[in-house]
């Protein structure tokens, strides 16, 4: 039969004053470990301790860096997105519009803007409560976002108003986009606080194809087109034929 170990040597693994483990050596021979062995193995233990400590420090740095990246992303999200609807907030969507208009000079492609206003939103808050109003805002944002093309942007402009940036737009394509978004809202009823309710919205659309148009110019035109839609009975699309002259189309 094979015999077990007849001598052994245990070397603690120590970092600073903290014990992190040990190295255990064993031999079949009696009295195998002399002072020379102890000195060598103790040195090995110190080196192993240092390697383990460096590895732990490295892992700690990696983990802390991962946490910092995560926290940075959360802070950026909080700074640029609306807390309730998770869409871009007003400052972020306006900044995106400024950038889109600046980039239009290089690409030569027109930029479309659609203003969306939920019809009779105050009545939802007054009759069903603010939680229902919040739920309506979240669902409207979700439906609009899911119906947009990749690259188009949605932001909460304020209250029950949303602003949409549509890249490479023509007046006809923008009108079609706004009409499609209107249908996305009205076709399927909303469930709010246990009740089923139809929610509609009015849309105002404008296209910037002039190199000197500012974000404010396009917003004003889209807002005037939105006013035309609301004045014509709501739940329809208003289209600005030019930045200075809105025209309504159902």
Long-range contacts (C-beta under 8 A, 24 or more apart in sequence): 3-28, 4-28, 6-30, 6-32, 7-31, 7-32, 7-33, 8-33, 9-33, 9-37, 9-38, 9-41, 11-41, 11-42, 11-44, 11-45, 12-45, 13-45, 13-48, 13-49, 13-52, 14-46, 14-49, 15-49, 15-50, 15-52, 15-53, 20-49, 20-52, 20-53, 21-52, 23-48, 82-155, 82-156, 84-134, 84-137, 84-138, 84-156, 85-137, 85-138, 85-141, 85-156, 86-138, 86-141, 87-141, 87-145, 87-154, 87-155, 87-156, 87-162, 88-153, 88-154, 88-155, 88-156, 89-155, 89-156, 90-155, 90-156, 90-157, 90-158, 90-163, 92-155, 93-153, 93-154, 93-155, 93-156, 93-157, 93-163, 93-165, 94-155, 94-163, 94-215, 96-153, 96-155, 96-165, 97-163, 97-165, 97-215, 97-218, 97-219, 98-215, 100-165, 100-167, 101-208, 101-213, 101-214, 101-215, 101-218, 104-208, 104-211, 105-211, 107-168, 109-167, 109-168, 109-169, 110-168, 110-169, 110-170, 110-207, 110-208, 110-209, 111-165, 111-166, 111-167, 111-169, 111-207, 111-208, 111-218, 112-165, 112-166, 112-167, 112-169, 112-170, 112-173, 112-174, 112-177, 112-205, 112-206, 112-207, 112-208, 113-163, 113-164, 113-165, 113-166, 113-205, 113-206, 113-207, 113-208, 113-218, 113-219, 113-221, 113-222, 114-163, 114-164, 114-166, 114-174, 114-177, 114-178, 114-181, 114-203, 114-204, 114-205, 114-222, 115-157, 115-161, 115-162, 115-163, 115-164, 115-203, 115-204, 115-205, 115-219, 115-222, 115-223, 115-225, 115-226, 116-140, 116-144, 116-161, 116-162, 116-163, 116-164, 116-181, 116-201, 116-202, 116-203, 116-226, 117-160, 117-161, 117-201, 117-202, 117-203, 117-204, 117-226, 117-230, 118-160, 118-161, 118-199, 118-200, 118-201, 119-199, 119-200, 119-201, 119-202, 119-230, 119-234, 119-235, 120-234, 121-159, 121-160, 124-192, 124-197, 124-199, 128-192, 128-193, 128-195, 128-197, 129-193, 131-193, 132-192, 132-193, 132-195, 135-190, 135-192, 135-193, 136-190, 136-192, 136-199, 139-190, 139-199, 140-185, 140-199, 140-201, 143-184, 143-185, 144-181, 144-184, 144-185, 146-184, 147-180, 147-181, 147-184, 148-181, 163-219, 163-222, 169-207, 170-207, 171-205, 171-207, 171-239, 171-241, 174-205, 174-206, 174-207, 174-239, 175-205, 175-237, 175-239, 175-249, 177-205, 178-203, 178-205, 178-237, 178-239, 179-203, 179-237, 182-235, 182-236, 182-237, 186-235, 200-234, 200-235, 201-235, 202-226, 202-229, 202-230, 202-234, 202-235, 202-236, 202-237, 202-238, 203-229, 203-236, 203-237, 203-238, 204-228, 204-229, 204-237, 204-238, 204-239, 204-240, 204-246, 205-237, 205-238, 205-239, 205-240, 206-239, 206-240, 206-243, 206-246, 207-240, 208-243, 210-243, 213-243, 217-243, 218-243, 221-246
